[in-house]
């Protein structure tokens, strides 16, 4: 059975993860949505402890979908362990630092997750197929950083209109394009 690992970001599990789980399980996928630390509790080690619970599924059959800070945590994890993954779909991924006025905790956690050149190069060699989904209306991550992430990891760029940051605040409940990428119906 093919597995899909969903890695959430700063605010926890977004609605679209529940949608992905429901749609993919109908098609026979094993979908895993761990609860990672959120907000003030976020640490790299905290994510790694949870990812270690699933290390046995890290292989070329695995698809990973990560959101926001979850992208950096995933990249750091596979770089550290040199795990290969078959497919990776980034939602609102970034590799560089940015600042949001009045969001001190978020700003602090973003700084923790900045990716090194080594980590970015490892993604290119450890993951066969990479896709970056991002929005022109993201209220947190600057658009130029979202576009740059595609180049940084050598992924297929999938810009979308008006879907925000794809987290809880955006209210996005469905994103069939991601399901279609996973089930090979997008391209």
N, C-alpha and C positions, 0 to 999 in steps of 0.2 A: 504494500500500500504506500502511495506517495504521501509524504508529510509536508505540511505547510506550518512554519513557525511564524507567529505574529508578535512583533516586539514593539510595545508601546513606548511613548515618550513621557514628557514632563507631567502631564495631568492624568495619566492613567489610560485605561482602555477606551479608545474612541468608539462611537456607535458603528462606524464602518467595519470595525473588526468583528462585531457580532454578525453583521451582514455577510462578510467574507466567510465566516465559519458556517453559517447556515447554508449558503449557496454551494460552497465547496464540499461540505459533507454529503449533500445530495448527490454529488458526482463521485463519491467514493474516496475523497481525500481525508487523511487524518490531520485535523487542524488543532494546533496547540496554541493557547493564549495564556502565557504565564503572567502573573502579577509581579511586576517589578516595582522597586521603590519609586515613590513619586515626590515631587516638589522638594522640600527641604531634606528629605531622606535619600535623595539620589546620590550615589557614589558609583564610581567605575567598579570597585570591588563588589558592591551590592548587586549590580547587574551580572557580573561574572559568576557569582555564587549561584544565581538562579540559572544562568545559561549552562553552567556545568551539569545541572540536573538533566539536561537534554543533549549532552555531548555525544551520546551514542547515535543520534539521528543526523549529526553533521556529516554529510556525504554528498556526492554528486547528484543524488536523487532529491535532495531537500530544496524546497523553495522557502526563502525568507522574505517576509514583508515587514519593513520597519518604518516607524513614523517618527519624524522630528529627531529629538535627541536619541531615540532608539537606534537610529541609523549609525551614529557615531559609536555607540556602545557595541553594536554588532560588528562593525568594522574593526574596532580595537580588539574584540574577542577573537575573531578569526585570524587576525594578524598575529596576535600573541601565541595562538595555538597552531597556526598554519593549517587550519581546517579548510577543506574544499567544499564548495556549495554549488549546486547546479544552477540555481536561478535566484536573483535578488531583485526585489522591487522596493525602491526607495520612495517614501511619501514625505515630501517636504524635507528632504535631506540637505545637509550643509556640512562643510568641512572647516569653515573659517569662523572667527569670532564676530559677533554683532551685539548691538546694545538696544534694549527697549527701555525707554523712560518709565520709571516707577515700577519696574519689574526686577527688583534687586536679586531675588532668589533665582529667577530664571537666568538672569545675566551671569550669576555666579556658576550655575550648572552648565551653561553653554561653554564657559571658559574651561571647565573640566573635560569637555568632550571634543576639543579641537583636535583634528587629526594631523598626524605627522606625515611627511613625505613617504616614509617607509610603509606606514599603514595604508596610505592611498595606493602605493605601488603594489602592495600585497593583494588588495582587492582586485586589481586588474589581472593578476595571475591566478588567484584562488577561486574566482567565480567565473563560470563560463558565460552566462547570460545576465546582463544587468539592465535595468530599466529605472528611469527616474521620473516620477509623476510629481508635478508641482503646479501651483496656481499663480495666475496673474493678480490674484487678490489676497495673497497671504498677508495677514496682519502682523505676523511676528518676524518672519525671516525675509530679509530684503531679496527682491526678485533676482538681482544680479548674482547673489550668492547661491540661490536655487539653481540658476542656469550654470553657474560655475561648477557646482557639484557634479553635474553630468559629465563635464570635461575631466574633472579630477579623478573620476572612477571609470571613465570611458564607457558610459552607459547610453542606452537609447533614450533620448530626451522626449518626454511626453508632457508638454505644457497643456494646461487646461484652463478654461475660463470660469471665473467666479465660484471656485470651490473652497476658497479661503485656505486656512492652514490644515483643514481636514480633521481637526480635533473636535473637542466638545463644543467650543465656542462657535465654530462654523455651522453646527447643526447638520452637517452632512451625514446622511444615514445610509446611502448606497453609493457604490462606485463600481459599477459593472465592468468598467474597463480593466480593473485590476483582476477581477475574476477571469475575464477573457484572456488576459496575458497568461495567467497560470494554466488555464485549460487549452492554451494554444489556439484561441479563436480571435485574437486581437489583430494579428497581422495576416 
